[in-house]
Amino acid sequence: MNCYQCTDVRLKPIKLESALPAKQCDQCGGTHIDLLSYRNWRENTKLVNQEQSTAEPVETSDNKKALICQKCSKLMLKFRFSNKHDNVVDVCSHCDDVWLDSGEWELLNQLDIQNQLTQIMTAPWQKNLKQQHFAAIKQEQYLKQLGEEDLQTVKSFSQWLKDHPNKSLIERYIRTNT
């Protein structure tokens, strides 16, 4: 099978982890993973949660162009896996295969989501990423409009109000007296 990105370079068999077979391109460093093998690895391997790495960021590449599956010639879908990184997982839903660009497996490991590769392409995962993204935008707008000090005051008050036994009464007072 040829590389999904280079298209004219043959992929070579490798082991990403013990008992996790994959194929890798010597030219671009991209990696092909058969999701059946991945699921088998995940089910049969005791995964230990890694502590958040304080190591330097993983150097990755991310191919922005559309990829064609090297098995079935269908267009692969792209799924974001983090809002902090622009990288995506390329997936052929027909063949149940994944293409990771150079360094992306290491990044998945650093983010401690290597055991969630199949969840990344689900609607709940993608919806959660969008919600987090819009919440961050909203916080940035509040910060820009209120400033750091006022935003901290509002957050403190909001937390105090949330936990207060007379929350409804206080909210009514604010609505009617401001």
Backbone torsions as a table, in degrees:
resi	resn	phi	psi	omega
1	MET	NA	142.1	-179.0
2	ASN	-91.9	163.4	179.3
3	CYS	-63.0	141.0	179.9
4	TYR	-72.0	-28.0	-178.1
5	GLN	-96.5	-49.5	-177.8
6	CYS	-78.1	-27.0	177.3
7	THR	63.9	-22.6	-179.4
8	ASP	-113.5	7.8	-179.9
9	VAL	-110.1	131.8	178.5
10	ARG	-73.3	138.2	176.1
11	LEU	-80.4	144.9	179.7
12	LYS	-111.1	140.5	179.4
13	PRO	-65.6	137.5	176.1
14	ILE	-141.8	174.2	170.0
15	LYS	-116.2	116.5	176.8
16	LEU	-70.7	-42.5	177.0
17	GLU	-137.9	172.0	176.5
18	SER	-62.2	131.0	179.1
19	ALA	69.0	15.3	174.4
20	LEU	-117.9	94.5	179.4
21	PRO	-74.4	149.0	177.1
22	ALA	-154.5	179.4	175.7
23	LYS	-131.0	140.6	-175.0
24	GLN	-131.9	149.8	177.9
25	CYS	-94.6	126.4	178.0
26	ASP	-69.9	-22.9	-176.0
27	GLN	-83.2	-52.0	-175.9
28	CYS	-102.9	-13.3	179.5
29	GLY	81.1	5.1	178.5
30	GLY	-69.9	158.3	-175.0
31	THR	-131.5	132.9	174.9
32	HIS	-100.0	131.5	176.8
33	ILE	-126.2	127.4	172.2
34	ASP	-80.6	120.4	-175.1
35	LEU	-66.3	-23.0	174.4
36	LEU	-65.6	-45.4	176.5
37	SER	-63.8	-40.0	179.1
38	TYR	-61.3	-47.1	-179.8
39	ARG	-62.5	-40.6	177.5
40	ASN	-61.6	-44.9	178.4
41	TRP	-60.4	-46.0	-177.6
42	ARG	-64.2	-39.9	-179.7
43	GLU	-70.9	-32.4	-173.9
44	ASN	-102.5	2.3	-179.8
45	THR	-117.1	128.2	176.5
46	LYS	-77.6	111.2	-178.9
47	LEU	-90.7	132.2	179.2
48	VAL	-103.8	129.4	176.9
49	ASN	-62.2	126.2	177.6
50	GLN	-85.7	147.1	173.9
51	GLU	-70.9	151.3	179.2
52	GLN	-55.4	125.3	-176.9
53	SER	-72.1	134.7	174.1
54	THR	-101.2	6.6	179.2
55	ALA	-66.2	166.3	178.6
56	GLU	-61.2	153.7	-179.9
57	PRO	-57.9	146.2	178.6
58	VAL	-74.5	134.7	177.0
59	GLU	-83.2	122.6	-178.6
60	THR	-127.9	165.0	168.2
61	SER	-121.2	156.9	176.7
62	ASP	-142.7	115.3	-179.3
63	ASN	-77.7	116.6	-177.6
64	LYS	-82.1	-18.3	-176.5
65	LYS	-76.4	157.5	176.7
66	ALA	-67.4	138.0	178.9
67	LEU	-106.8	147.8	176.7
68	ILE	-106.2	131.6	178.4
69	CYS	-61.5	132.1	-178.8
70	GLN	-77.2	-12.0	177.9
71	LYS	-91.9	-49.1	-171.9
72	CYS	-113.2	-5.1	179.0
73	SER	67.3	18.7	176.4
74	LYS	-93.0	157.5	179.1
75	LEU	-67.9	135.4	178.9
76	MET	-90.1	147.8	178.8
77	LEU	-92.0	149.3	180.0
78	LYS	-110.3	133.4	179.5
79	PHE	-129.3	123.8	174.6
80	ARG	-69.4	147.0	177.1
81	PHE	-117.9	-5.5	179.8
82	SER	-160.5	146.3	174.9
83	ASN	-81.6	-16.0	-178.7
84	LYS	-85.5	-9.0	-178.1
85	HIS	-134.1	146.5	179.5
86	ASP	-84.4	-4.2	-175.7
87	ASN	-67.4	152.0	177.3
88	VAL	-132.2	158.1	172.6
89	VAL	-98.4	127.7	176.7
90	ASP	-93.5	127.9	-172.9
91	VAL	-128.9	133.1	169.0
92	CYS	-98.8	107.0	-178.1
93	SER	-72.4	-19.9	178.9
94	HIS	-75.3	-45.3	-177.8
95	CYS	-93.7	-11.6	-177.8
96	ASP	62.9	47.5	179.7
97	ASP	-121.9	155.1	178.9
98	VAL	-125.9	141.9	171.6
99	TRP	-116.3	125.7	175.7
100	LEU	-113.9	128.9	176.5
101	ASP	-71.0	169.1	-176.7
102	SER	-51.4	127.4	176.3
103	GLY	84.7	-8.4	-176.0
104	GLU	-70.7	-33.5	176.0
105	TRP	-64.1	-41.5	177.9
106	GLU	-63.3	-38.0	177.6
107	LEU	-66.4	-42.0	176.2
108	LEU	-59.3	-40.2	176.8
109	ASN	-64.8	-44.3	-179.4
110	GLN	-62.9	-36.7	178.4
111	LEU	-80.9	-4.7	-179.1
112	ASP	60.3	39.6	176.4
113	ILE	-123.1	16.1	178.9
114	GLN	-61.6	-25.0	178.7
115	ASN	-89.3	6.1	-179.5
116	GLN	-120.1	22.0	-176.8
117	LEU	-55.4	-41.2	-178.6
118	THR	-74.4	-23.5	177.4
119	GLN	-76.5	-27.0	-178.0
120	ILE	-55.9	-34.7	-176.4
121	MET	-89.9	13.0	179.0
122	THR	-92.2	156.3	178.8
123	ALA	-60.2	-43.4	179.5
124	PRO	-60.6	-39.8	179.2
125	TRP	-63.1	-48.9	-178.2
126	GLN	-65.1	-38.5	177.7
127	LYS	-63.8	-41.9	178.7
128	ASN	-62.0	-41.9	177.3
129	LEU	-60.8	-42.5	179.2
130	LYS	-64.8	-42.6	178.5
131	GLN	-62.2	-43.0	178.0
132	GLN	-63.2	-40.7	-179.8
133	HIS	-61.9	-47.9	-178.9
134	PHE	-70.1	-32.2	175.7
135	ALA	-65.1	-39.4	178.2
136	ALA	-66.1	-39.7	177.6
137	ILE	-63.3	-43.8	179.6
138	LYS	-62.1	-43.7	178.4
139	GLN	-62.4	-39.7	178.5
140	GLU	-64.1	-39.3	178.0
141	GLN	-66.0	-43.2	177.3
142	TYR	-61.0	-42.7	179.5
143	LEU	-61.8	-43.2	-179.7
144	LYS	-65.1	-40.0	-176.3
145	GLN	-81.9	-35.5	-175.6
146	LEU	-98.3	-29.3	-172.9
147	GLY	88.0	160.9	-174.9
148	GLU	-60.3	-48.5	-174.8
149	GLU	-64.3	-48.8	179.9
150	ASP	-65.4	-37.5	178.6
151	LEU	-63.9	-41.1	177.4
152	GLN	-63.6	-39.8	177.7
153	THR	-62.5	-44.8	179.5
154	VAL	-63.7	-42.6	178.7
155	LYS	-62.5	-43.3	179.0
156	SER	-62.8	-45.3	178.9
157	PHE	-63.0	-42.9	-179.6
158	SER	-60.1	-43.8	178.2
159	GLN	-65.0	-42.6	178.5
160	TRP	-60.5	-45.4	-178.9
161	LEU	-65.4	-41.2	-178.9
162	LYS	-56.9	-39.8	-176.2
163	ASP	-91.1	-4.5	-175.0
164	HIS	-76.7	136.5	-179.9
165	PRO	-67.0	-23.0	179.3
166	ASN	-106.9	36.8	-176.8
167	LYS	-53.9	-47.6	-178.1
168	SER	-60.6	-43.3	179.8
169	LEU	-63.4	-42.9	179.6
170	ILE	-65.3	-43.8	178.6
171	GLU	-61.6	-41.7	178.0
172	ARG	-62.8	-41.4	178.5
173	TYR	-60.5	-45.2	-179.2
174	ILE	-63.7	-43.0	-179.5
175	ARG	-64.7	-36.7	-174.6
176	THR	-91.8	-16.5	-174.9
177	ASN	-118.6	15.5	177.2
178	THR	-124.2	NA	NA
